[in-house]
Amino acid sequence: MPFETLTPLSLVDSPLFGQSFVDDDMRAVFNFRAYVQRCVEVEVALASAEARLGVIPKAAATGIADAAGKYEFDLDYLQRETANVGYPILPIVELLSNAAGDAGRYLHWGATTQDIMDTATVLQLRQALDIIVLRLNQTIAALRILAKTHRDTPMAGRTHLQHALPVTFGYKAAVWLSSLERHLERIAQLKPRLLVVQFSGASGTLASLGDNGLAVQAELAHELGLGVPAITWHSSRDSMAEAVQIMALVCGSLAKIALDISIMMTTELGEVAEPFGQHRGASSTMPQKRNPISCELIIAASKMVRQHAGLMLDAMAHDFERATGPWHLEWSAIPESFALTSGALAQASFMLSGLEVYPERMRINLDFSRGLIVAEAVMMALAPDTGRQSAHDLVYAACRQAVKTDKSLYDILSETKNVVDFLGLEKLKHLTNPENYLGAASKMVDRVLANSD
């Protein structure tokens, strides 16, 4: 099938769905033309490094660089030969070597296919990580604003989907924020392990270059601005796997945010809403609907990246010095994971930057349980006089009675002699006001914001 007649098949490449899941910046890094260009970049850098060390003539390196700068690859030929050979490097080298004339004799000197392909992927990953960090910082900035603005906005804290204790919306946003900041740390720690050159020859020993092997490897790394590995990593894929695991972690954190927001957007809660746009999240038949579309895309992306994370763990099981299959799994898992993660971050940044927050509705929901949400406050106030377990039993019984009679916790406790005797009505009134039982929530927000300055 001619190259230009190939029809996109996967979700990330779909003209219909792809724009919802993948942003253009990441698509520019991982598209097939960019990959071919990175492979050529590695070949040119290798020739340049070898020429400086006297391994090949300087004129050859110049000729290879000139040809690479002018040559337009026959994509149909690349497609056919890649399908035939199994890898794109042989046809790339063949075409570029012919274009370089006599200099082409020195192209790919001492290299093996995986050297070029792995290093090209590392160059892509360097760009990709920069985009991920940018998107993370944009999302973090939006969360910082929410945390600061709503530092003291009380709302119901929920465990097991039920009222637990009061929190603030700023506290919730700061919890979300803290996980994303840890991912920035993980990426910084990953880079020295991941961004290293791959150049080791056929079985990884650099035998074809004799005594010059390690020097060429170091010079190539310098040329490309990459690190030098201690030893060949053709069949040791932990750093590649780690990169995708971090993308899965980022998406997992985003999915937690998206899940919280989508539930808070339910009609019954109505505490927040995604940014409004004409027909955004609309239904084809129910005019009243305003669906959490960004949340849905983020959650879906998270599940797909999680699958790729598992795939990368499978891909670590390489046989001997060069694998028979596991390496190929990376060709799908790496670009799609980074593409989906960047897209999820773009959705999160958009959503959180324009998130509509309804403090009045949060307050209504906080009061919905008529003071039951601060039952712990009363129990802890009674405990010094009655003992903790007795206090728990006393307040527990009062809670059951409040639910049964549809009364507030204060109303029940104000009629309970033991409670009134120990606490008094004024203190009891104070204890059953949810705004008075926020603990260190606001101070925790301040600490997170200070740590992320």
C-alpha positions in Angstrom: 0.0 0.0 0.0 1.5 3.4 -1.0 2.6 5.4 2.0 0.2 8.3 1.6 -2.8 6.0 1.4 -2.3 4.6 4.9 -5.3 5.4 7.0 -4.8 6.3 10.8 -6.1 3.4 12.9 -5.4 4.1 16.5 -7.2 6.5 18.9 -4.2 8.9 19.2 -3.8 9.2 15.4 -7.5 9.5 14.7 -8.6 12.7 12.9 -11.8 12.4 14.8 -10.7 11.6 18.4 -6.9 12.3 18.4 -7.1 16.0 19.2 -9.0 15.3 22.4 -6.3 13.0 23.7 -3.0 14.3 22.3 -1.7 17.9 22.1 0.2 19.1 19.0 3.5 19.7 20.8 3.9 16.0 21.7 2.6 14.9 18.3 5.5 16.9 16.7 8.0 15.0 18.9 6.9 11.5 18.2 5.5 11.5 14.6 7.2 9.2 12.1 8.9 12.1 10.3 10.4 13.3 13.5 11.7 9.8 14.3 13.4 9.4 10.9 15.0 12.9 11.5 16.3 11.8 14.9 17.8 8.7 13.4 19.5 10.8 10.8 20.7 13.2 13.5 22.3 10.4 15.3 24.0 9.1 12.1 25.4 12.6 11.4 26.6 13.1 15.0 28.3 9.7 14.9 30.2 10.6 11.7 31.2 14.0 13.2 32.4 12.3 16.4 34.4 9.7 14.6 36.0 12.3 12.3 37.2 14.4 15.3 38.8 11.3 16.7 40.4 10.3 13.3 38.3 7.2 12.9 36.9 8.3 9.6 38.0 11.1 7.3 36.8 14.6 8.1 35.7 15.0 4.5 33.4 12.0 5.0 31.7 13.5 8.0 31.2 16.8 6.1 29.8 15.0 3.1 27.4 13.0 5.3 26.2 16.1 7.1 25.7 18.0 3.8 23.7 15.1 2.3 21.5 14.7 5.4 20.7 18.4 5.3 19.4 18.3 1.7 18.1 14.8 1.2 14.3 14.0 1.0 13.6 10.4 1.8 11.4 8.3 -0.4 8.8 7.4 2.2 7.2 4.6 0.1 10.7 3.0 -0.2 11.3 3.3 3.5 7.9 1.8 4.2 8.5 -1.2 1.9 12.0 -1.9 3.1 11.1 -1.5 6.8 8.4 -4.1 6.4 10.9 -6.3 4.6 13.9 -5.9 6.9 11.9 -5.4 10.1 13.6 -2.1 11.0 14.0 1.3 9.3 17.7 1.8 9.8 19.1 -0.3 6.9 17.0 1.5 4.3 17.7 4.9 5.9 21.5 4.1 5.7 21.2 2.8 2.2 19.4 5.9 0.9 21.5 8.4 2.8 24.7 6.6 1.9 23.9 6.8 -1.8 23.0 10.5 -1.5 26.3 11.2 0.2 28.4 9.8 -2.6 31.9 8.7 -1.7 31.4 10.0 1.9 28.6 7.5 2.3 31.1 4.7 2.6 31.7 5.8 6.2 28.1 6.2 7.2 26.9 4.1 10.2 30.6 3.2 10.9 30.8 0.7 13.8 27.1 1.1 14.7 24.2 -1.4 14.9 20.6 -0.8 14.2 19.6 -0.6 17.9 22.3 1.9 18.6 20.7 4.4 16.2 17.1 3.6 17.1 17.6 3.7 20.9 19.6 7.0 20.7 16.9 8.5 18.5 14.3 7.5 21.0 16.3 9.1 23.8 16.5 12.3 21.8 12.7 12.2 21.5 12.3 11.5 25.2 14.5 14.5 26.1 12.1 16.8 24.2 9.0 14.9 25.5 10.1 15.3 29.1 10.5 19.0 28.6 6.9 19.2 27.4 5.7 17.0 30.3 7.5 19.3 32.8 6.0 22.4 31.1 2.5 20.9 31.3 3.0 19.8 34.9 4.0 23.3 35.8 1.0 24.8 34.1 -1.3 22.4 36.0 0.6 23.1 39.3 0.1 26.8 38.8 -3.7 26.4 38.4 -3.8 24.2 41.5 -1.8 26.8 43.5 -4.3 29.4 42.7 -7.2 27.2 43.8 -5.4 26.2 47.0 -4.6 29.8 47.9 -8.0 31.2 46.9 -10.0 28.6 48.8 -7.6 28.0 51.7 -10.4 28.7 54.1 -13.5 27.6 52.1 -15.1 24.9 54.2 -16.6 21.8 52.6 -17.5 18.3 53.6 -14.6 15.8 53.7 -15.8 12.4 52.5 -14.6 8.9 53.1 -16.2 5.9 51.5 -18.4 8.5 49.7 -20.0 9.6 53.0 -19.5 12.7 55.2 -16.4 12.2 57.3 -15.0 15.5 58.8 -14.9 19.0 57.4 -12.0 20.1 55.2 -11.5 23.1 53.0 -11.5 23.1 49.2 -8.0 24.7 49.4 -6.8 21.8 51.4 -8.2 19.4 48.8 -6.5 21.3 46.0 -3.2 21.3 47.9 -3.4 17.5 48.3 -3.8 17.3 44.5 -1.0 19.8 44.1 1.5 17.9 46.3 1.4 14.7 44.2 2.2 16.6 41.0 5.1 18.3 42.6 6.5 14.9 43.6 6.3 13.9 39.9 8.5 16.8 39.0 11.1 15.4 41.4 10.8 12.0 39.9 11.4 13.3 36.4 14.4 15.3 37.6 15.8 12.1 39.2 15.0 10.0 36.1 16.8 12.2 33.5 20.5 11.2 34.4 19.5 7.5 34.1 17.4 7.9 30.9 19.2 10.5 28.8 22.2 8.5 27.9 23.6 7.5 24.5 23.3 4.0 23.1 26.4 3.1 21.0 27.8 -0.3 21.6 27.9 -2.2 18.3 26.5 -5.6 17.3 26.7 -7.5 20.6 27.4 -4.5 22.8 31.2 -4.8 23.1 32.2 -2.1 20.5 34.5 -4.7 19.0 34.2 -3.3 15.5 36.0 -0.1 16.6 38.9 -1.8 18.4 40.6 0.5 20.9 38.5 3.5 19.7 35.1 2.2 20.8 34.7 3.9 24.2 36.2 7.1 22.9 33.7 7.3 20.0 30.9 6.5 22.4 31.9 9.4 24.7 32.4 11.8 21.8 29.0 10.8 20.3 27.3 11.5 23.7 29.1 14.8 23.9 27.9 15.7 20.4 24.3 15.0 21.2 24.4 16.4 24.7 23.7 13.0 26.4 25.3 11.1 29.2 27.6 8.1 28.8 26.3 4.8 30.2 28.5 2.6 32.3 27.8 -0.3 30.1 25.6 -1.3 27.1 21.8 -1.2 27.7 20.6 -2.9 24.5 18.9 -5.6 26.6 18.6 -3.8 29.9 15.5 -1.6 29.6 14.8 -0.5 33.2 15.2 3.3 32.4 12.9 3.1 29.5 10.4 1.2 31.6 10.8 3.8 34.4 10.0 6.6 32.1 6.6 5.1 31.2 5.9 4.2 34.9 6.3 7.9 35.8 3.9 8.8 33.0 1.4 6.3 34.5 2.0 7.8 37.9 1.3 11.3 36.5 -1.9 10.1 34.9 -2.9 8.3 38.0 -2.7 11.5 40.0 -4.6 13.3 37.3 -7.3 10.6 37.3 -7.7 11.1 41.1 -8.3 14.8 40.5 -10.7 14.1 37.6 -12.6 11.5 39.7 -13.1 13.9 42.6 -14.2 16.8 40.3 -16.6 14.6 38.3 -18.3 13.5 41.5 -18.4 17.0 42.8 -20.0 18.0 39.5 -23.0 15.6 40.1 -26.3 17.4 40.2 -26.8 16.3 43.9 -23.5 17.9 45.0 -23.0 20.7 42.5 -19.9 22.0 44.2 -17.7 22.7 41.1 -18.1 22.7 37.3 -15.7 22.4 34.4 -15.2 25.7 32.5 -18.2 26.6 30.4 -18.0 26.6 26.6 -20.7 26.6 24.0 -21.8 22.9 23.7 -18.8 21.7 25.7 -19.9 18.5 27.4 -23.4 18.8 25.9 -25.8 16.0 25.3 -27.4 15.4 21.8 -30.8 14.9 23.4 -30.8 16.4 26.9 -30.3 20.2 26.7 -29.7 20.6 30.4 -26.6 18.4 30.5 -23.1 19.7 31.2 -20.9 16.6 31.3 -17.4 16.5 32.9 -15.7 16.0 29.5 -12.2 16.9 30.5 -12.5 14.6 33.5 -13.7 11.8 31.3 -10.8 12.2 28.8 -8.2 12.3 31.7 -9.6 9.1 33.3 -9.6 7.3 30.0 -6.0 8.4 29.2 -4.9 7.2 32.7 -6.3 3.7 32.0 -4.6 3.5 28.7 -1.2 4.6 30.0 -1.5 2.2 32.9 -1.8 -0.6 30.3 1.3 0.7 28.6 3.1 0.7 32.0 2.4 -3.0 32.4 3.5 -3.6 28.8 6.8 -1.9 29.5 7.4 -4.2 32.4 6.8 -7.2 30.1 9.2 -5.6 27.6 12.1 -5.7 30.2 12.4 -9.5 29.7 14.9 -9.4 26.9 16.7 -12.6 25.8 20.5 -12.6 25.8 22.2 -9.6 24.2 19.4 -8.7 21.7 15.7 -9.5 22.2 13.4 -11.3 19.9 10.3 -9.2 20.3 10.1 -7.3 23.6 11.9 -4.3 22.2 9.1 -3.8 19.7 6.6 -3.2 22.5 8.4 0.0 23.3 7.6 1.4 19.9 4.0 1.6 20.9 4.2 2.1 24.6 6.7 4.9 24.8 5.2 7.4 22.3 1.6 6.7 23.2 2.2 7.0 26.9 3.9 10.4 26.6 1.3 11.6 24.1 -1.6 10.6 26.3 0.1 12.0 29.4 0.7 15.3 27.8 -2.8 15.4 26.5 -4.2 14.6 29.9 -2.1 17.3 31.5 -3.3 19.8 28.9 -6.9 18.8 29.7 -6.2 19.2 33.5 -4.6 22.6 33.1 -7.5 23.8 31.0 -10.0 22.4 33.5 -8.4 23.6 36.7 -7.5 27.1 35.3 -11.2 27.7 34.6 -12.8 25.6 37.3 -16.0 27.1 38.6 -16.2 26.7 42.4 -19.4 27.2 44.3 -18.7 27.8 48.0 -22.3 28.4 48.9 -23.2 24.9 47.6 -20.3 23.5 49.5 -21.7 25.1 52.7 -25.1 23.6 52.0 -23.7 20.2 51.6 -21.6 20.6 54.7 -24.7 21.3 56.7 -26.7 18.5 55.0 -26.0 16.0 57.8 -27.2 18.5 60.4 -24.0 18.5 62.5 -23.3 14.7 62.3 -20.1 15.5 60.3 -18.5 16.9 63.5 -19.6 14.1 65.9 -15.9 13.4 66.4 -15.4 16.9 67.8 -18.0 16.3 70.5 -16.6 12.9 71.3 -13.0 14.3 71.7 -14.4 17.1 73.9 -16.2 14.6 76.2 -13.3 12.1 76.3 -11.2 13.7 79.0 -14.2 13.4 81.4 -15.8 10.2 80.3 -12.9 8.3 78.6 -12.7 7.9 74.9 -14.7 4.7 74.5 -17.6 5.9 76.7 -17.6 9.2 74.8 -17.7 7.3 71.5 -20.7 5.2 72.6 -22.5 8.2 73.9 -22.1 10.3 70.7 -22.8 7.2 68.6 -26.1 6.7 70.2 -26.9 10.4 69.8 -26.1 10.1 66.1 -28.4 7.2 65.6 -31.2 9.1 67.3 -30.6 12.2 65.2 -30.8 10.1 62.0 -33.9 8.3 63.2 -35.8 11.4 64.3 -34.4 13.7 61.5 -33.1 16.1 64.0 -29.7 17.9 64.3 -26.9 16.4 66.4 -27.1 19.6 68.6 -30.7 19.1 69.2 -30.2 15.5 70.4 -27.1 16.3 72.5 -28.7 19.4 74.1 -31.3 17.1 75.5 -28.7 14.6 76.8 -28.0 15.4 80.4 -24.5 13.8 80.6 -23.3 15.8 77.6 -24.8 19.1 78.8 -23.4 18.6 82.3 -19.9 18.1 81.0 -19.8 20.6 78.1 -22.6 23.1 78.6 -24.8 24.4 75.8 -22.6 27.2 74.6 -19.6 24.9 74.1 -21.8 22.3 72.5 -23.1 24.8 70.0 -19.5 25.7 69.1 -18.5 22.1 68.7 -21.4 21.2 66.4 -20.5 24.0 64.0 -18.5 22.4 61.2 -16.5 25.6 60.5 -14.9 25.2 64.0 -13.4 21.8 63.3 -11.1 22.2 60.4 -8.0 21.2 62.2 -4.7 22.2 60.6 -6.2 22.2 57.0 -5.3 25.8 56.3 -1.8 25.6 57.8 -1.2 22.5 55.6 -2.2 24.5 52.6 0.3 27.2 53.6 3.0 24.6 54.0 2.4 23.1 50.6 2.4 26.5 48.9 5.6 27.5 50.7 7.3 24.3 49.7 6.4 24.8 46.0 7.6 28.4 45.7 
